[in-house]
């Protein structure tokens, strides 16, 4: 579920950017990967305005039947650059969007959204500035806009394991090249269409 929510946030922001409804386009929009961590990243990889989505973790928040409720936190890190001065990175100037407007837009795009997933609509969380000396010298402003959502975690695995038979035989169909003529469209096992098939039976002491 975590990955689905992250991808849904990115997809909604990209759709708004591509449709021109923001009045500007994200020149970088992707999952967070430490883009502000060092000088090389700042110099080579980032184009502004930029947005990066990060999963910040989850905490248990209750139980519903066999499922545990989790409250998950996500952050959208928004960055703007303006060579005029530091204030322009926040307020915008000379046709360049400022990070304050980016914050308002991200909140408007994402609040209460469930993206058709089995989650509660995103709730607004804190907005935090991310300061560092190297960001300021490059006239870059970065803020993290947080959101929370609640989703149901997977049921206990122990109950499912009890229903499994002993693992005594390993049977595999090989599809070469991948995604050729064997499943996922077909039901497994699919010996008739497989390019190769292997079967391994374990002795009791090996299993």
ABEGO torsion letter per residue (X at the ends): XAAAAAAAAAAAAAAAAAAGAAGBBBABBBBBAGAAABAAAAAAABBOBBBBBBBAEBBBAEBBEABBBBBBBBBBBBBBBBAABAAAAAAEBGGBBBAAAAAAAAAAAABGBAGGBBBBBBBBBBBBBBBBAAAAAAGBBBBBBBBBBBBBBBBBAAAAAAABBBBABBBBBBBOBBGBABOAABBOBBAAABABBBBBBBBAAAX
